[in-house]
Amino acid sequence: MGAGDLTEKTIQGKGLKMTAFVSLFRGINVGGHKGIGMVELKEVYESLGFKDVATYIQSGNVVFSSDDADAAVLRRQIEDGFEKKFGFHAEVFVRTSAELRDIIENSPFQGQQSKESKWVVVMFLAAHPDDTAQKDLLNTYAGPEEIFITGKEMYIYYPDGIGRSKLSHGFIEKKLKTFGTARNWNTILQLQKMMRG
């Protein structure tokens, strides 16, 4: 960990331990509806007392640090603050910098030069899908994609690109009986870089 890593940063003189988080919104600024400005989104986080707030691209990616290490509490605060500001509910997925590091390190596609990173996707899930749901997905879908589910993350490689694939988010959510939001590998690496400052 570098000196600039926010994972466990102590604020000088205050003794507060800050934990770095990434939060990922589901379904905003996608398909031309629910348009949200990133400046306004950043303001929501700052109004909640979070520090080191930064956004990345328009699909609702925010890194921040907080002295509260409970991701479930933070998720509720963010969703409530978002709804108050924008007038509709949006799900958000919160992971610590340590969890994001593990997600990157545990990728089944690590070191596979033949895999184009832009077609490697991680779907962040709201809950760990049970074994029955996982089997249902794997047994009923016969496309060319490679699928691995680990905990609350699903790794997918789209060899023919994402746009033409029949392995849609809606299909995945229906089979796994939980909802999620996906980010490609390049975005995930960039978010990790931002969390290190």
MOTAKA-V111887 format. One record per backbone hydrogen bond with DSSP energy under -1.0 kcal/mol. NH is the residue of the N-H (numbers start at 1). CO is the residue of the C=O. E is the energy in kcal/mol with one decimal. If there is no record, write none. Layout:
nh=NH co=CO e=E
nh=NH co=CO e=E
This chain:
nh=5 co=2 e=-1.7
nh=6 co=195 e=-1.2
nh=9 co=18 e=-1.7
nh=11 co=16 e=-2.1
nh=14 co=11 e=-1.5
nh=15 co=11 e=-1.6
nh=18 co=9 e=-3.1
nh=19 co=66 e=-3.2
nh=21 co=64 e=-3.3
nh=22 co=95 e=-2.9
nh=23 co=62 e=-3.0
nh=24 co=93 e=-2.4
nh=25 co=60 e=-2.8
nh=26 co=91 e=-2.2
nh=29 co=34 e=-1.4
nh=33 co=30 e=-1.2
nh=41 co=37 e=-2.0
nh=42 co=38 e=-2.4
nh=43 co=39 e=-1.8
nh=44 co=40 e=-1.5
nh=45 co=41 e=-1.5
nh=46 co=42 e=-2.3
nh=47 co=43 e=-2.4
nh=48 co=44 e=-1.0
nh=49 co=46 e=-1.5
nh=50 co=45 e=-1.9
nh=51 co=65 e=-2.7
nh=54 co=63 e=-2.4
nh=56 co=61 e=-2.1
nh=62 co=23 e=-2.5
nh=63 co=54 e=-2.8
nh=64 co=21 e=-2.1
nh=65 co=51 e=-2.6
nh=66 co=19 e=-2.1
nh=74 co=70 e=-2.2
nh=75 co=71 e=-2.6
nh=76 co=72 e=-1.9
nh=77 co=73 e=-2.3
nh=78 co=74 e=-2.8
nh=79 co=75 e=-2.8
nh=80 co=76 e=-2.6
nh=81 co=77 e=-2.8
nh=82 co=78 e=-2.8
nh=83 co=79 e=-2.3
nh=84 co=80 e=-2.3
nh=85 co=81 e=-1.9
nh=86 co=82 e=-3.1
nh=87 co=83 e=-2.2
nh=93 co=24 e=-2.2
nh=95 co=22 e=-2.5
nh=97 co=20 e=-2.0
nh=100 co=96 e=-2.5
nh=101 co=97 e=-2.3
nh=102 co=98 e=-2.2
nh=103 co=99 e=-2.4
nh=104 co=100 e=-2.2
nh=105 co=101 e=-2.7
nh=106 co=102 e=-2.5
nh=107 co=104 e=-1.2
nh=110 co=107 e=-1.4
nh=112 co=109 e=-1.9
nh=113 co=111 e=-1.1
nh=115 co=112 e=-2.0
nh=119 co=116 e=-1.9
nh=120 co=117 e=-1.2
nh=121 co=156 e=-2.9
nh=122 co=183 e=-2.7
nh=123 co=154 e=-3.2
nh=124 co=181 e=-3.0
nh=125 co=152 e=-3.1
nh=126 co=179 e=-2.6
nh=134 co=130 e=-2.2
nh=135 co=131 e=-2.6
nh=136 co=132 e=-2.3
nh=137 co=133 e=-2.2
nh=138 co=134 e=-2.5
nh=139 co=135 e=-2.6
nh=140 co=136 e=-1.5
nh=141 co=137 e=-1.2
nh=146 co=157 e=-1.7
nh=148 co=155 e=-2.4
nh=150 co=153 e=-2.8
nh=153 co=150 e=-1.8
nh=154 co=123 e=-2.0
nh=155 co=148 e=-3.3
nh=156 co=121 e=-2.9
nh=157 co=146 e=-2.1
nh=158 co=119 e=-2.4
nh=161 co=158 e=-1.6
nh=165 co=162 e=-1.1
nh=168 co=166 e=-1.9
nh=172 co=168 e=-2.3
nh=173 co=169 e=-2.9
nh=174 co=170 e=-2.2
nh=175 co=171 e=-2.2
nh=176 co=172 e=-2.9
nh=177 co=173 e=-1.2
nh=178 co=173 e=-1.0
nh=181 co=124 e=-1.9
nh=183 co=122 e=-2.2
nh=185 co=120 e=-2.5
nh=188 co=184 e=-2.0
nh=189 co=185 e=-2.4
nh=190 co=186 e=-1.9
nh=191 co=187 e=-2.4
nh=192 co=188 e=-2.1
nh=193 co=189 e=-2.0
nh=194 co=190 e=-2.2
nh=195 co=191 e=-1.9
nh=197 co=194 e=-1.0
